[in-house]
């Protein structure tokens, strides 16, 4: 039986790290990227190995399209040498960062940083990796609940995620001939180090999120990691071109 392999961007911390773990629990091996935290990436590799699965960490700055061809070559090499494969099964475009600015004060520099990481990077990285994605495979992009509801200071970030939602539908249509399904998950507020850890570490923010969430608390990394693993599973193979919000019911 051929081993299932996922590629997860931003897998050394936060939601990406949790997704790698949840996929490992389901018997999925992972190639994941990290930008600068090599020690954290190596820890993830060790944890996955202890779970009986393989993980490979490859450095990548998703904001730099100029390195994507070389990254693709390294992914192909790892696939051949570790798994005797020419392709992988799942791509999760997860890497990202948070930085707030009200619309009237948002700078061009912030716009460009958000664009490069949250839209341009995933757009062209996925394009580069298409020859390595198995026919019948799956792509899962990552959006945000902020494309449906509004919180001040999030305009630039949410706009890029909105663009990813539109792109997801086009990818689903155009890659359907290869049997590749493409969906996008939209987490709500999650208690991680994202955005400086404000949801996790600020009691006032935590309480405010709890008050507007039907299930009465912010999300946890496990909530999203479990959802990512489920969305990539064979159980949901017929779902395609969809936005799935996983927010515990924020702003219903």
C-alpha positions, 0 to 999 in steps of 0.5 A: 500500500502506498504511503500517504504524504502531505505537504504543509507550509508553516508546519513548525508552529501554531496550526501548521504544527498541530496539523502535522501531528493530527495527520501523523495520528492518521498515518500520514507522513509529512513534508513541512516548511519553516521559515527560520525556526529550525529547532522548532522544526526539528522538534516536530520531526522528532515527535512525528518519528516517535508516533511512527511516521516520517516528517521532513522539514524544509526551509522556505520563505513563502513570500519569495517566489524566486526560491519556489523552483529550487524548493520544488526540486528539493521536494521531488528529491525527498519524495524519491529518496525517502518514499520512492515516490514521484508525487505527494497526496495533499497540499496545505497552504497554511503559512502566514502571520498576523499584523493589525492596522486600521484601513485608513492607516495601513501602509503599502509596506504592510499590504505588500507583506500580507500580499506576498505571504497570504496570496501571491506566495500560495498562488505561485507555490501551488502552481510550482508544485502542481506537477508533484501533486498526485492526480486525485489528490487534495489541496486545502487552503487556509482563510479566516472567519474574518472574510465573513465578519469584521473586526477593526484592524484586520482589513488588509489580512482579511482582503488577502484571505478573501482573494484566496477564497476566490482562487480556491473556486477557480483552482477547484474548477481548473484542476478538476480534470486531474481529480484534484479537489480544492477547498479552503478552511476558515478558522475563527479566533484561535489561542496560538502565538499568531498575531503575538499570541493575543487571543491566547495570552490576553484575558480581556481578548479571550473573554471577548471572543468567548462572548461572541462565540456560540460554543463559549470559548476561543478555538484551540489548535487541536480544533483546527488540526482535527478539522484539517485532517478530517477535510483531507480524509477520504470521507470528504473526497467529494467535497470540492470548491467549498469554504468551511468555517471552523470557528465554534460559531463566531458572530452567528 
